[in-house]
Amino acid sequence: MAKKEDVVKLAEKIMDNLDTVRNIGIVAHIDHGKTTLTDNLIAANGLIAESLAGKQRVMDSYVLEQERGITINASNVSLIHKAGGKDYLINLIDTP
């Protein structure tokens, strides 16, 4: 896993070229797996262990969200994805 400082520098570099920035919102009906999908994308990016994907609920940071197992507030995370020899910045929003 890369150092946080290196990832931040790469993200800042990618932001300079809007052609390589993607903003994605995960929207669906309640209990249809939005946060589970988000956890799996975060795991695929190496930010959490794949074994925790779907269980960690990284985006549900409020105590009430953790206790009830539901997303109450939208949360976002930026991920770096490599495709076709390019680095892309994916700004991912997990909605309630």
Rosetta blueprint (number, residue, H / E / L):
1 M L
2 A L
3 K L
4 K H
5 E H
6 D H
7 V H
8 V H
9 K H
10 L H
11 A H
12 E H
13 K H
14 I H
15 M H
16 D L
17 N L
18 L H
19 D H
20 T H
21 V E
22 R E
23 N E
24 I E
25 G E
26 I E
27 V L
28 A L
29 H L
30 I L
31 D L
32 H L
33 G L
34 K H
35 T H
36 T H
37 L H
38 T H
39 D H
40 N H
41 L H
42 I H
43 A H
44 A H
45 N L
46 G L
47 L L
48 I L
49 A L
50 E H
51 S H
52 L H
53 A L
54 G L
55 K L
56 Q L
57 R L
58 V L
59 M L
60 D L
61 S L
62 Y L
63 V H
64 L H
65 E H
66 Q H
67 E H
68 R H
69 G L
70 I L
71 T L
72 I L
73 N L
74 A L
75 S E
76 N E
77 V E
78 S E
79 L E
80 I E
81 H E
82 K E
83 A E
84 G L
85 G L
86 K E
87 D E
88 Y E
89 L E
90 I E
91 N E
92 L E
93 I E
94 D E
95 T L
96 P L
